[in-house]
Amino acid sequence: MSGPRAIVRHVQWTLAPNHEPDAEPQTYAMLCVVCGETSATAEDWGAPQGWALSHSGRNPSHRSYRELITRPWRTWMDP
């Protein structure tokens, strides 16, 4: 009677942005670091940046922002 056996194989993995046809889109948003308010998320960076300019216009002391980018990534085993 033989016991359990294990086969271990070491493989190299690669990680890169996902550009496959079914990948989620890359999205952008802006966060006001003064008050924590966030723009809507968009696939184009122009709308969130416009929101930040408008937000500063309504709140002149709010001058610091953080860009929030969501980029899909994927992994695969190298041959």
VMD Tcl script that builds the backbone (N, CA, C; Angstrom):
set m [mol new atoms 237]
animate dup $m
set s [atomselect $m all]
$s set {name element resname resid chain x y z} {
  {N N MET 1 A 0.856 -1.166 0.000}
  {CA C MET 1 A 0.000 0.000 0.000}
  {C C MET 1 A 0.905 1.232 0.000}
  {N N SER 2 A 0.668 2.118 -0.950}
  {CA C SER 2 A 1.501 3.316 -1.016}
  {C C SER 2 A 0.720 4.517 -0.493}
  {N N GLY 3 A 1.474 5.491 0.043}
  {CA C GLY 3 A 0.860 6.704 0.595}
  {C C GLY 3 A 0.670 7.776 -0.469}
  {N N PRO 4 A 0.157 8.899 -0.064}
  {CA C PRO 4 A -0.058 9.998 -1.009}
  {C C PRO 4 A 1.258 10.473 -1.623}
  {N N ARG 5 A 1.184 10.897 -2.857}
  {CA C ARG 5 A 2.361 11.429 -3.553}
  {C C ARG 5 A 2.065 12.847 -3.993}
  {N N ALA 6 A 3.093 13.646 -4.026}
  {CA C ALA 6 A 2.930 15.025 -4.491}
  {C C ALA 6 A 3.925 15.290 -5.602}
  {N N ILE 7 A 3.469 15.984 -6.599}
  {CA C ILE 7 A 4.355 16.418 -7.668}
  {C C ILE 7 A 4.418 17.931 -7.592}
  {N N VAL 8 A 5.621 18.451 -7.435}
  {CA C VAL 8 A 5.810 19.889 -7.341}
  {C C VAL 8 A 6.499 20.366 -8.604}
  {N N ARG 9 A 5.937 21.368 -9.209}
  {CA C ARG 9 A 6.521 21.933 -10.415}
  {C C ARG 9 A 6.685 23.430 -10.209}
  {N N HIS 10 A 7.880 23.916 -10.393}
  {CA C HIS 10 A 8.125 25.350 -10.261}
  {C C HIS 10 A 7.929 25.993 -11.627}
  {N N VAL 11 A 7.101 27.020 -11.648}
  {CA C VAL 11 A 6.837 27.713 -12.907}
  {C C VAL 11 A 7.023 29.213 -12.703}
  {N N GLN 12 A 7.305 29.884 -13.783}
  {CA C GLN 12 A 7.435 31.331 -13.777}
  {C C GLN 12 A 6.088 31.939 -14.151}
  {N N TRP 13 A 5.641 32.926 -13.379}
  {CA C TRP 13 A 4.399 33.626 -13.665}
  {C C TRP 13 A 4.710 35.031 -14.169}
  {N N THR 14 A 3.832 35.541 -14.997}
  {CA C THR 14 A 3.943 36.906 -15.487}
  {C C THR 14 A 2.693 37.673 -15.079}
  {N N LEU 15 A 2.873 38.940 -14.714}
  {CA C LEU 15 A 1.780 39.838 -14.346}
  {C C LEU 15 A 1.881 41.069 -15.242}
  {N N ALA 16 A 0.773 41.443 -15.886}
  {CA C ALA 16 A 0.780 42.589 -16.788}
  {C C ALA 16 A -0.629 43.169 -16.884}
  {N N PRO 17 A -0.741 44.433 -17.317}
  {CA C PRO 17 A -2.084 44.996 -17.536}
  {C C PRO 17 A -2.880 44.118 -18.506}
  {N N ASN 18 A -4.168 44.012 -18.239}
  {CA C ASN 18 A -5.033 43.151 -19.038}
  {C C ASN 18 A -5.556 43.925 -20.240}
  {N N HIS 19 A -5.094 43.552 -21.435}
  {CA C HIS 19 A -5.554 44.168 -22.670}
  {C C HIS 19 A -6.389 43.192 -23.500}
  {N N GLU 20 A -6.861 42.122 -22.864}
  {CA C GLU 20 A -7.696 41.152 -23.559}
  {C C GLU 20 A -9.015 41.813 -23.958}
  {N N PRO 21 A -9.677 41.322 -25.002}
  {CA C PRO 21 A -10.937 41.929 -25.443}
  {C C PRO 21 A -12.020 41.961 -24.360}
  {N N ASP 22 A -11.999 40.984 -23.447}
  {CA C ASP 22 A -13.025 40.935 -22.404}
  {C C ASP 22 A -12.578 41.589 -21.092}
  {N N ALA 23 A -11.460 42.307 -21.106}
  {CA C ALA 23 A -10.961 42.948 -19.885}
  {C C ALA 23 A -11.886 44.091 -19.464}
  {N N GLU 24 A -11.948 44.315 -18.167}
  {CA C GLU 24 A -12.683 45.480 -17.669}
  {C C GLU 24 A -11.984 46.741 -18.178}
  {N N PRO 25 A -12.703 47.840 -18.342}
  {CA C PRO 25 A -12.054 49.062 -18.801}
  {C C PRO 25 A -11.223 49.704 -17.687}
  {N N GLN 26 A -10.214 50.436 -18.074}
  {CA C GLN 26 A -9.462 51.242 -17.119}
  {C C GLN 26 A -10.334 52.445 -16.789}
  {N N THR 27 A -10.428 52.817 -15.509}
  {CA C THR 27 A -11.282 53.928 -15.109}
  {C C THR 27 A -10.509 54.933 -14.261}
  {N N TYR 28 A -11.056 56.135 -14.194}
  {CA C TYR 28 A -10.425 57.239 -13.476}
  {C C TYR 28 A -11.453 57.938 -12.601}
  {N N ALA 29 A -10.964 58.510 -11.511}
  {CA C ALA 29 A -11.775 59.358 -10.637}
  {C C ALA 29 A -10.808 60.291 -9.912}
  {N N MET 30 A -11.339 61.366 -9.349}
  {CA C MET 30 A -10.536 62.298 -8.563}
  {C C MET 30 A -11.130 62.361 -7.165}
  {N N LEU 31 A -10.244 62.405 -6.179}
  {CA C LEU 31 A -10.626 62.486 -4.775}
  {C C LEU 31 A -10.097 63.789 -4.209}
  {N N CYS 32 A -10.960 64.591 -3.608}
  {CA C CYS 32 A -10.519 65.793 -2.900}
  {C C CYS 32 A -9.961 65.343 -1.552}
  {N N VAL 33 A -8.674 65.574 -1.329}
  {CA C VAL 33 A -8.080 65.115 -0.066}
  {C C VAL 33 A -8.433 66.028 1.097}
  {N N VAL 34 A -9.027 67.181 0.816}
  {CA C VAL 34 A -9.439 68.099 1.881}
  {C C VAL 34 A -10.729 67.622 2.533}
  {N N CYS 35 A -11.740 67.291 1.701}
  {CA C CYS 35 A -13.046 66.918 2.263}
  {C C CYS 35 A -13.426 65.460 2.022}
  {N N GLY 36 A -12.676 64.761 1.158}
  {CA C GLY 36 A -12.965 63.362 0.903}
  {C C GLY 36 A -14.003 63.112 -0.176}
  {N N GLU 37 A -14.556 64.174 -0.762}
  {CA C GLU 37 A -15.538 63.993 -1.835}
  {C C GLU 37 A -14.831 63.458 -3.077}
  {N N THR 38 A -15.531 62.603 -3.820}
  {CA C THR 38 A -14.951 61.948 -4.985}
  {C C THR 38 A -15.827 62.197 -6.207}
  {N N SER 39 A -15.164 62.368 -7.336}
  {CA C SER 39 A -15.889 62.510 -8.605}
  {C C SER 39 A -16.521 61.183 -8.987}
  {N N ALA 40 A -17.346 61.232 -10.001}
  {CA C ALA 40 A -17.854 59.996 -10.593}
  {C C ALA 40 A -16.690 59.297 -11.298}
  {N N THR 41 A -16.779 57.990 -11.421}
  {CA C THR 41 A -15.779 57.200 -12.134}
  {C C THR 41 A -16.089 57.244 -13.616}
  {N N ALA 42 A -15.039 57.392 -14.430}
  {CA C ALA 42 A -15.229 57.468 -15.878}
  {C C ALA 42 A -14.104 56.733 -16.593}
  {N N GLU 43 A -14.377 56.306 -17.820}
  {CA C GLU 43 A -13.344 55.652 -18.624}
  {C C GLU 43 A -12.400 56.669 -19.262}
  {N N ASP 44 A -12.773 57.940 -19.250}
  {CA C ASP 44 A -11.941 59.019 -19.776}
  {C C ASP 44 A -11.532 59.914 -18.605}
  {N N TRP 45 A -10.284 60.323 -18.551}
  {CA C TRP 45 A -9.799 61.104 -17.407}
  {C C TRP 45 A -10.295 62.545 -17.434}
  {N N GLY 46 A -10.833 63.022 -18.550}
  {CA C GLY 46 A -11.250 64.411 -18.662}
  {C C GLY 46 A -12.381 64.793 -17.714}
  {N N ALA 47 A -13.382 63.949 -17.594}
  {CA C ALA 47 A -14.528 64.267 -16.730}
  {C C ALA 47 A -14.126 64.386 -15.258}
  {N N PRO 48 A -13.353 63.456 -14.689}
  {CA C PRO 48 A -12.930 63.618 -13.305}
  {C C PRO 48 A -12.055 64.859 -13.094}
  {N N GLN 49 A -11.196 65.178 -14.052}
  {CA C GLN 49 A -10.373 66.377 -13.902}
  {C C GLN 49 A -11.244 67.628 -13.978}
  {N N GLY 50 A -12.251 67.626 -14.832}
  {CA C GLY 50 A -13.192 68.742 -14.876}
  {C C GLY 50 A -13.930 68.896 -13.564}
  {N N TRP 51 A -14.280 67.758 -12.951}
  {CA C TRP 51 A -14.944 67.802 -11.645}
  {C C TRP 51 A -14.040 68.464 -10.618}
  {N N ALA 52 A -12.742 68.129 -10.622}
  {CA C ALA 52 A -11.809 68.707 -9.644}
  {C C ALA 52 A -11.723 70.222 -9.815}
  {N N LEU 53 A -11.670 70.698 -11.048}
  {CA C LEU 53 A -11.619 72.144 -11.287}
  {C C LEU 53 A -12.899 72.822 -10.811}
  {N N SER 54 A -14.029 72.199 -11.089}
  {CA C SER 54 A -15.311 72.732 -10.639}
  {C C SER 54 A -15.411 72.718 -9.117}
  {N N HIS 55 A -14.945 71.638 -8.500}
  {CA C HIS 55 A -14.973 71.509 -7.042}
  {C C HIS 55 A -14.122 72.602 -6.394}
  {N N SER 56 A -12.955 72.867 -6.958}
  {CA C SER 56 A -12.106 73.945 -6.431}
  {C C SER 56 A -12.780 75.296 -6.615}
  {N N GLY 57 A -13.500 75.465 -7.726}
  {CA C GLY 57 A -14.223 76.714 -7.941}
  {C C GLY 57 A -15.291 76.954 -6.890}
  {N N ARG 58 A -15.962 75.880 -6.459}
  {CA C ARG 58 A -16.994 75.987 -5.423}
  {C C ARG 58 A -16.399 76.039 -4.023}
  {N N ASN 59 A -15.170 75.514 -3.871}
  {CA C ASN 59 A -14.497 75.422 -2.565}
  {C C ASN 59 A -13.041 75.876 -2.739}
  {N N PRO 60 A -12.789 77.190 -2.772}
  {CA C PRO 60 A -11.458 77.695 -3.105}
  {C C PRO 60 A -10.318 77.180 -2.223}
  {N N SER 61 A -10.603 76.718 -1.032}
  {CA C SER 61 A -9.528 76.204 -0.170}
  {C C SER 61 A -9.214 74.732 -0.456}
  {N N HIS 62 A -9.981 74.091 -1.330}
  {CA C HIS 62 A -9.778 72.683 -1.673}
  {C C HIS 62 A -8.879 72.616 -2.912}
  {N N ARG 63 A -7.594 72.466 -2.676}
  {CA C ARG 63 A -6.619 72.516 -3.762}
  {C C ARG 63 A -5.806 71.236 -3.923}
  {N N SER 64 A -6.048 70.242 -3.107}
  {CA C SER 64 A -5.278 68.987 -3.169}
  {C C SER 64 A -6.190 67.835 -3.559}
  {N N TYR 65 A -5.754 67.091 -4.571}
  {CA C TYR 65 A -6.547 65.993 -5.108}
  {C C TYR 65 A -5.681 64.763 -5.291}
  {N N ARG 66 A -6.329 63.620 -5.353}
  {CA C ARG 66 A -5.647 62.357 -5.630}
  {C C ARG 66 A -6.376 61.707 -6.804}
  {N N GLU 67 A -5.615 61.314 -7.816}
  {CA C GLU 67 A -6.207 60.609 -8.943}
  {C C GLU 67 A -6.343 59.135 -8.579}
  {N N LEU 68 A -7.507 58.569 -8.832}
  {CA C LEU 68 A -7.781 57.161 -8.541}
  {C C LEU 68 A -7.914 56.436 -9.874}
  {N N ILE 69 A -6.985 55.556 -10.154}
  {CA C ILE 69 A -7.001 54.814 -11.403}
  {C C ILE 69 A -7.258 53.342 -11.093}
  {N N THR 70 A -8.207 52.760 -11.780}
  {CA C THR 70 A -8.451 51.326 -11.666}
  {C C THR 70 A -8.033 50.706 -12.990}
  {N N ARG 71 A -7.000 49.882 -12.931}
  {CA C ARG 71 A -6.445 49.256 -14.134}
  {C C ARG 71 A -6.526 47.743 -13.959}
  {N N PRO 72 A -7.193 47.051 -14.881}
  {CA C PRO 72 A -7.267 45.595 -14.761}
  {C C PRO 72 A -5.916 44.941 -15.091}
  {N N TRP 73 A -5.578 43.921 -14.347}
  {CA C TRP 73 A -4.333 43.168 -14.538}
  {C C TRP 73 A -4.678 41.701 -14.695}
  {N N ARG 74 A -3.742 40.950 -15.275}
  {CA C ARG 74 A -3.934 39.500 -15.400}
  {C C ARG 74 A -2.588 38.807 -15.209}
  {N N THR 75 A -2.657 37.542 -14.845}
  {CA C THR 75 A -1.460 36.720 -14.707}
  {C C THR 75 A -1.563 35.527 -15.647}
  {N N TRP 76 A -0.399 34.977 -15.995}
  {CA C TRP 76 A -0.362 33.738 -16.763}
  {C C TRP 76 A 0.951 33.031 -16.501}
  {N N MET 77 A 0.899 31.714 -16.676}
  {CA C MET 77 A 2.094 30.882 -16.524}
  {C C MET 77 A 2.921 30.964 -17.807}
  {N N ASP 78 A 4.206 31.218 -17.657}
  {CA C ASP 78 A 5.085 31.222 -18.820}
  {C C ASP 78 A 5.249 29.781 -19.309}
  {N N PRO 79 A 5.386 29.626 -20.620}
  {CA C PRO 79 A 5.537 28.262 -21.165}
  {C C PRO 79 A 6.847 27.622 -20.721}
}
mol reanalyze $m
mol bondsrecalc $m
mol representation Tube
mol addrep $m
